[in-house]
Amino acid sequence: MKPYSTSFLSITLIAIFLLIQSSQSLAQAPPAAPVVVDKVQQETLQKPVTLVGAVEPDKRSIIASEIEGLVESLSGTEGTFVNKGDVIAKFNTRSIEIDLTEAKANKREAQARYQLARKNLVRFQELEQKGVASTQQLQDAESEKSALNARIAQFQAHVEGLEYDIEKSNIEAPFSGFVTEEYTEVGQWVQKGGPVVELIDINVAEISIDMPERYISKVNKGLGVIVNFDALPDLSIKGEITSLVPQADKETRTFPVKIKLDNKDGIIKSGMVARVSFPIGNPSTVKLVPKDAVVTRNNANFIYIITEGAAQPLSVTTGMAFEDKIQVIGPVEIGQLVVVKGNERLMPNQPVKILNQDLEEKQKVN
């Protein structure tokens, strides 16, 4: 009786221990993670040829002064953004205003003398008809009237010139952009045509590429390209060739090619190094996944494949990029479901809840 009781007690304790272990294992199992998935696709692409260029602004202008004068204020300092029509610099106009006052007074005097000469001419015409005034007197009166009329026009031109100088003493931005360099400062005398500031418009970024002779026959205006930047590793932008000069540099045997990119958010800066990928290489069949599917940790790339409702990490090597997708090299099968959202915190073998179930159902049908 006693051995039986001891055996029964041992079995009971083992059962309780296994139950506790099972409960602990269930408690430690990771919960199902919500994810969005996509399929591994296969595409035949042309291998890209990557060339390095530099970012330039779409517009670059050294703003010069149309008049000479003393700089009274300079609001267009380096790094500031100005809108079209904003005053960049202002000249002192006191001396011009004094000359303008004098010119207007001279004009009024000439107008008064002209009115008198006109009346005198009428009087001499009447006297000449009566035989009292001579022909010479009449001609002198006509000459006086004509000379004063010309004098009025001369003073009017002088007034307009001074008013123009006052208007141009406010140097305005011809387009919206950033001031990148100052060529003068407050208190400095600027000659007519002298530089004031340099202004660039980077809303549209232009990339200049020197294309080797062996590739030039494979590209044309309008060809789509992918642009990446050393200073912006997470940025990849689609662009197209907007200019292709059919004249090679005599020394380097390269052709100038330009690509323009929209840059309204101002992320791309003038002078940045740009790497432009041209789809002009030999065709190649590759496996593609969305770029968001690739997870990088400790300088290694991998993706999460869905197998029997759980996420399995798969080591891959990335290759060429195509629009929002990227080539993956490794034991990846066409049509496999790969996690594109929610993969940042996934654990190996962690159950998943697929949010875009329609794609999963299509996968089962196929």
ZATOR-907158 format. One line per field, with one value per residue (C-alpha): residue in one letter; x, y negated, z. Coordinates in steps of 0.2 Angstrom, whole numbers, padded with zeros to 4 digits. Layout:
fipa <- [a  ...] .
east <- [X  ...] .
north <- [Y  ...] .
up <- [Z  ...] .
This chain:
fipa <- [m  k  p  y  s  t  s  f  l  s  i  t  l  i  a  i  f  l  l  i  q  s  s  q  s  l  a  q  a  p  p  a  a  p  v  v  v  d  k  v  q  q  e  t  l  q  k  p  v  t  l  v  g  a  v  e  p  d  k  r  s  i  i  a  s  e  i  e  g  l  v  e  s  l  s  g  t  e  g  t  f  v  n  k  g  d  v  i  a  k  f  n  t  r  s  i  e  i  d  l  t  e  a  k  a  n  k  r  e  a  q  a  r  y  q  l  a  r  k  n  l  v  r  f  q  e  l  e  q  k  g  v  a  s  t  q  q  l  q  d  a  e  s  e  k  s  a  l  n  a  r  i  a  q  f  q  a  h  v  e  g  l  e  y  d  i  e  k  s  n  i  e  a  p  f  s  g  f  v  t  e  e  y  t  e  v  g  q  w  v  q  k  g  g  p  v  v  e  l  i  d  i  n  v  a  e  i  s  i  d  m  p  e  r  y  i  s  k  v  n  k  g  l  g  v  i  v  n  f  d  a  l  p  d  l  s  i  k  g  e  i  t  s  l  v  p  q  a  d  k  e  t  r  t  f  p  v  k  i  k  l  d  n  k  d  g  i  i  k  s  g  m  v  a  r  v  s  f  p  i  g  n  p  s  t  v  k  l  v  p  k  d  a  v  v  t  r  n  n  a  n  f  i  y  i  i  t  e  g  a  a  q  p  l  s  v  t  t  g  m  a  f  e  d  k  i  q  v  i  g  p  v  e  i  g  q  l  v  v  v  k  g  n  e  r  l  m  p  n  q  p  v  k  i  l  n  q  d  l  e  e  k  q  k  v  n] .
east <- [0000  0014  0024  0008  0005  0023  0022  0005  0012  0027  0016  0005  0020  0027  0011  0009  0027  0024  0008  0017  0031  0018  0009  0025  0030  0013  0015  0032  0026  0026  0008  0003  0010  -0001  0008  0006  0013  0017  0023  0041  0040  0051  0055  0067  0077  0091  0106  0109  0125  0128  0137  0142  0137  0134  0118  0116  0101  0089  0092  0108  0110  0122  0111  0119  0115  0108  0114  0128  0126  0130  0122  0110  0104  0106  0092  0098  0111  0119  0107  0091  0076  0068  0053  0052  0050  0058  0070  0088  0097  0093  0104  0104  0094  0096  0107  0096  0080  0089  0093  0075  0068  0080  0075  0057  0059  0069  0055  0042  0052  0054  0035  0032  0044  0036  0019  0025  0034  0019  0009  0023  0022  0003  0006  0020  0009  -0004  0008  0016  -0001  -0004  0014  0020  0032  0046  0048  0064  0055  0042  0055  0064  0048  0045  0063  0061  0045  0053  0069  0059  0048  0064  0070  0055  0057  0075  0070  0056  0069  0080  0066  0061  0080  0081  0064  0071  0087  0076  0066  0081  0089  0078  0087  0073  0074  0070  0064  0062  0077  0091  0105  0121  0134  0136  0147  0144  0140  0131  0141  0150  0149  0143  0147  0134  0133  0142  0137  0127  0122  0121  0104  0099  0082  0083  0065  0070  0087  0098  0111  0125  0133  0148  0143  0156  0156  0152  0135  0129  0120  0110  0102  0090  0080  0066  0074  0069  0083  0085  0095  0103  0113  0128  0121  0104  0106  0087  0082  0079  0071  0065  0070  0072  0085  0080  0095  0108  0122  0128  0145  0159  0172  0188  0199  0188  0177  0162  0145  0135  0119  0107  0093  0080  0071  0057  0064  0049  0053  0071  0079  0091  0105  0116  0133  0128  0135  0122  0123  0112  0107  0104  0094  0106  0115  0112  0094  0094  0080  0079  0068  0060  0052  0046  0061  0052  0053  0072  0077  0095  0104  0122  0126  0116  0101  0086  0068  0053  0044  0027  0027  0012  0006  0023  0037  0054  0069  0079  0096  0097  0109  0101  0105  0098  0083  0068  0055  0049  0056  0073  0082  0085  0098  0096  0085  0069  0055  0044  0027  0032  0023  0036  0032  0033  0025  0027  0044  0054  0050  0046  0055  0059  0044  0033  0014  0008  -0009  -0010  -0019  -0021  -0030  -0035  -0017  -0016  -0032  -0025  -0009  -0019  -0029  -0013] .
north <- [0000  -0012  -0009  -0012  -0029  -0035  -0030  -0039  -0054  -0055  -0054  -0068  -0079  -0076  -0080  -0096  -0100  -0097  -0107  -0122  -0121  -0120  -0135  -0145  -0140  -0147  -0162  -0166  -0162  -0178  -0184  -0185  -0201  -0211  -0212  -0217  -0206  -0205  -0193  -0189  -0194  -0190  -0203  -0205  -0221  -0229  -0230  -0248  -0258  -0270  -0287  -0300  -0318  -0334  -0343  -0360  -0372  -0375  -0393  -0402  -0421  -0434  -0449  -0465  -0483  -0494  -0510  -0515  -0519  -0517  -0502  -0507  -0490  -0472  -0460  -0446  -0438  -0421  -0407  -0417  -0413  -0427  -0427  -0435  -0454  -0455  -0469  -0461  -0477  -0496  -0510  -0528  -0539  -0556  -0564  -0557  -0564  -0581  -0581  -0575  -0590  -0602  -0593  -0595  -0614  -0616  -0608  -0619  -0634  -0628  -0625  -0643  -0650  -0639  -0646  -0664  -0660  -0652  -0668  -0679  -0668  -0671  -0690  -0691  -0681  -0694  -0708  -0701  -0700  -0718  -0722  -0729  -0714  -0708  -0691  -0689  -0693  -0680  -0667  -0671  -0669  -0652  -0647  -0652  -0641  -0626  -0627  -0628  -0614  -0603  -0610  -0603  -0586  -0586  -0590  -0577  -0564  -0569  -0568  -0550  -0545  -0550  -0542  -0526  -0527  -0529  -0514  -0503  -0508  -0494  -0479  -0465  -0446  -0442  -0424  -0415  -0406  -0406  -0419  -0409  -0423  -0441  -0452  -0469  -0475  -0490  -0506  -0500  -0509  -0498  -0503  -0502  -0483  -0478  -0461  -0462  -0444  -0426  -0419  -0400  -0392  -0374  -0369  -0359  -0351  -0348  -0334  -0335  -0319  -0317  -0301  -0291  -0289  -0270  -0273  -0289  -0279  -0270  -0285  -0298  -0313  -0307  -0291  -0287  -0285  -0282  -0294  -0291  -0303  -0299  -0312  -0305  -0286  -0283  -0293  -0286  -0297  -0294  -0306  -0308  -0315  -0332  -0337  -0328  -0339  -0330  -0337  -0327  -0335  -0335  -0329  -0317  -0311  -0312  -0320  -0332  -0324  -0333  -0326  -0336  -0332  -0340  -0347  -0357  -0350  -0356  -0340  -0340  -0353  -0361  -0353  -0335  -0320  -0311  -0293  -0291  -0273  -0272  -0256  -0253  -0237  -0219  -0212  -0201  -0191  -0195  -0192  -0208  -0212  -0229  -0239  -0240  -0221  -0221  -0223  -0227  -0223  -0222  -0225  -0210  -0210  -0198  -0197  -0188  -0174  -0168  -0149  -0141  -0157  -0161  -0173  -0165  -0176  -0173  -0180  -0189  -0200  -0215  -0220  -0232  -0243  -0245  -0259  -0254  -0237  -0229  -0213  -0200  -0186  -0170  -0155  -0165  -0157  -0166  -0170  -0168  -0180  -0192  -0204  -0223  -0231  -0226  -0217  -0229  -0219  -0202  -0187  -0170  -0158  -0172  -0169  -0183  -0190  -0196  -0212  -0211  -0194  -0196  -0193  -0178  -0171  -0173  -0165  -0149  -0149  -0150] .
up <- [0000  0004  -0012  -0022  -0013  -0017  -0035  -0037  -0028  -0040  -0056  -0049  -0046  -0063  -0071  -0062  -0067  -0085  -0084  -0076  -0090  -0103  -0096  -0095  -0113  -0119  -0109  -0116  -0135  -0144  -0150  -0168  -0176  -0188  -0205  -0223  -0236  -0254  -0267  -0273  -0291  -0306  -0319  -0334  -0332  -0340  -0328  -0323  -0327  -0313  -0316  -0303  -0306  -0295  -0291  -0298  -0296  -0310  -0309  -0304  -0306  -0299  -0296  -0302  -0299  -0313  -0305  -0294  -0276  -0258  -0250  -0236  -0231  -0236  -0232  -0244  -0233  -0236  -0233  -0233  -0244  -0253  -0264  -0281  -0279  -0262  -0259  -0257  -0255  -0254  -0259  -0251  -0263  -0254  -0267  -0281  -0273  -0272  -0291  -0294  -0285  -0295  -0312  -0308  -0304  -0320  -0330  -0322  -0327  -0344  -0346  -0340  -0352  -0366  -0362  -0363  -0380  -0387  -0383  -0390  -0406  -0408  -0405  -0418  -0430  -0428  -0430  -0445  -0454  -0450  -0457  -0440  -0436  -0447  -0454  -0443  -0427  -0432  -0435  -0419  -0409  -0418  -0413  -0395  -0394  -0402  -0391  -0375  -0380  -0383  -0366  -0358  -0366  -0360  -0342  -0343  -0348  -0334  -0322  -0328  -0327  -0309  -0305  -0313  -0302  -0287  -0292  -0295  -0279  -0272  -0279  -0280  -0282  -0300  -0294  -0278  -0271  -0258  -0257  -0258  -0258  -0254  -0265  -0255  -0238  -0229  -0232  -0248  -0264  -0279  -0297  -0310  -0316  -0300  -0292  -0276  -0272  -0280  -0280  -0284  -0286  -0281  -0282  -0297  -0295  -0310  -0311  -0323  -0329  -0341  -0350  -0358  -0377  -0376  -0368  -0377  -0391  -0378  -0370  -0377  -0370  -0359  -0353  -0335  -0322  -0304  -0293  -0276  -0265  -0254  -0242  -0242  -0241  -0238  -0253  -0271  -0284  -0302  -0315  -0333  -0345  -0350  -0360  -0370  -0379  -0395  -0394  -0384  -0374  -0384  -0370  -0360  -0374  -0363  -0368  -0356  -0350  -0338  -0327  -0318  -0302  -0292  -0276  -0269  -0251  -0253  -0247  -0261  -0259  -0273  -0274  -0267  -0275  -0285  -0292  -0307  -0313  -0332  -0338  -0352  -0348  -0353  -0349  -0334  -0326  -0307  -0292  -0284  -0268  -0261  -0254  -0237  -0236  -0234  -0216  -0212  -0195  -0191  -0209  -0215  -0226  -0224  -0227  -0218  -0228  -0222  -0219  -0211  -0203  -0196  -0201  -0206  -0208  -0224  -0228  -0245  -0255  -0263  -0281  -0293  -0289  -0300  -0295  -0278  -0279  -0276  -0282  -0269  -0272  -0261  -0258  -0263  -0273  -0285  -0277  -0259  -0247  -0240  -0225  -0231  -0216  -0198  -0200  -0189  -0173  -0179  -0171  -0180  -0180  -0173  -0179  -0189  -0194  -0212  -0214  -0233  -0233  -0251  -0256  -0245  -0252  -0270  -0265  -0259  -0275  -0286] .
